[in-house]
Amino acid sequence: MTSAYDTGRFADVSDENLAAVRSHVDAARIVEQMLADLRAHPDQWENSTLERFLDALAASLDAVEPLHTNRGGPVASQPTWRLLAELLVKASGYE
């Protein structure tokens, strides 16, 4: 980052990989991709410390309902592995 106005980024996980998450094994692969990206680029993540990541994860969880409303659908009564993976990636860069 080069200025006070630069911010970090989200974990480098493709939309295709997130869309393919159907199980706990798939979610674990996403977490592994996130970890590899964090290890390779720790200075590029917005929330690279556990404290910042957990704070952003809580905010991401609070934003689930508005996110689904903006997408034109209701919040699922049961969360999915895909939603968990999406929230984890979102927390990596959520401001």
matplotlib code that plots the C-alpha trace (Angstrom):
import matplotlib.pyplot as plt

x = [0.0, 1.3, -0.9, -3.1, -6.1, -5.1, -6.8, -6.1, -7.9, -10.0, -8.4, -7.7, -10.4, -12.3, -16.0, -16.0, -14.4, -16.9, -19.8, -18.6, -18.7, -21.2, -19.6, -17.3, -14.5, -15.1, -15.2, -11.9, -10.3, -11.4, -9.8, -6.6, -6.6, -7.1, -4.2, -1.9, -2.9, -2.3, 1.1, 2.1, 0.7, 0.2, 0.7, -2.1, -5.0, -7.3, -7.7, -4.5, -4.5, -6.8, -8.3, -9.2, -10.4, -12.7, -14.1, -14.8, -16.3, -18.7, -19.6, -20.0, -22.4, -24.4, -24.6, -26.0, -29.6, -29.0, -26.7, -29.4, -32.0, -29.7, -29.3, -33.1, -33.6, -34.4, -31.9, -31.9, -33.3, -30.3, -26.8, -24.9, -21.2, -21.1, -22.4, -19.8, -17.0, -18.3, -18.4, -14.9, -13.5, -15.6, -14.1, -10.6, -11.3, -14.3, -13.8]
y = [0.0, 3.3, 5.9, 6.4, 5.9, 2.5, -0.4, -4.1, -6.7, -9.8, -13.3, -14.4, -17.0, -17.3, -16.9, -20.3, -22.0, -20.4, -21.4, -25.0, -25.3, -28.0, -29.7, -29.2, -30.6, -28.0, -25.3, -26.6, -26.2, -22.6, -22.0, -23.7, -21.3, -18.4, -19.5, -19.9, -16.4, -14.9, -16.5, -15.3, -11.8, -10.9, -7.2, -7.1, -8.4, -5.8, -8.0, -10.0, -10.3, -12.6, -9.7, -7.7, -10.9, -11.8, -8.3, -8.3, -11.8, -10.6, -7.6, -10.0, -12.2, -9.1, -8.2, -11.5, -10.4, -7.2, -9.0, -11.5, -8.8, -6.9, -10.1, -10.4, -13.4, -14.3, -15.4, -19.2, -20.7, -23.1, -21.8, -23.6, -24.5, -22.1, -19.3, -20.1, -20.0, -16.7, -15.1, -16.2, -14.7, -11.6, -11.2, -11.2, -7.8, -6.4, -2.8]
z = [0.0, -1.0, 0.8, 3.8, 1.5, 0.2, 1.7, 1.5, -0.5, 0.0, -0.1, -3.6, -4.1, -7.4, -7.6, -9.4, -6.5, -4.1, -6.3, -6.2, -2.4, -1.4, 1.6, 4.6, 2.5, -0.2, 2.5, 3.9, 0.4, 0.4, 3.8, 2.6, -0.5, 1.9, 4.1, 1.1, -0.1, 3.3, 3.6, 0.2, 0.6, 4.3, 3.6, 1.0, 3.1, 4.7, 7.8, 8.1, 12.0, 13.9, 15.8, 12.6, 10.8, 13.6, 13.9, 10.1, 10.3, 13.0, 10.7, 7.7, 9.7, 10.7, 7.0, 5.8, 5.7, 3.8, 1.4, 0.5, 0.3, -2.2, -4.2, -4.4, -2.2, 1.4, 4.0, 4.0, 7.2, 7.3, 6.4, 3.8, 3.5, 0.5, 2.7, 5.3, 2.7, 1.2, 4.7, 5.5, 2.2, 2.8, 6.3, 4.8, 3.2, 4.8, 6.0]

ax = plt.figure().add_subplot(projection="3d")
ax.plot(x, y, z, "-o")
ax.set_aspect("equal")
plt.show()
